[in-house]
Amino acid sequence: MPATVTRPSTQQAAFERYIRAGGGYAGVHAASDAEYDWPWHGELVGSRPG
């Protein structure tokens, strides 16, 4: 079952800016099993459970 956590669009935009500016990200455990309605996040983590 996918995680149901979804960030508000303002937080998503801020996170995208942070990463694009060179900020770091380390996804742990089920990081790819979240934010299904946010395509950019799927590209960041590189995969989705299937």
N, C-alpha and C positions, 0 to 999 in steps of 0.2 A: 504494500500500500504506500503510495507516495506521501511525502510530508506535506502538510497543508500550510506551512508558513509562507506567507507572501508579504514582501515589503511594500510599503506605499511607494508610489512612483517618484516622489521626491527623494526618498532614500535610495532607490534604484539609480536615479540620475547622479546622485552624489557619489555612490560607489563606483559607477562607471567612470566618472571624472577622476576619481582617486586612482583607479587602476591605469587609466590612459596616461596619467601624469607620472607613472612609474611606481606607484604604490604596490605593495606586495599582498599576496593572497595565498593562504594554505588551506585548502579544503580538507576536512577531516571526516572520517567515517562515512556518513550518508550525504555528503555535500552535494553530490550529483542528483540526489533524490529529493530535490526541493525546487521551488520557483519554476514549476512547469509552464506557467503563463508568461515567463520572462525569457525569450529566446537568447538574449545576450548572455545570461547566466549559463545556459546550456553550452554555449560556445566557450565560455571561460573555463568551465570544468572539463570540457572535452568529451563528455559522454553522458548518457542517461541510462539508468538501469532498464533492462528490458525483459 
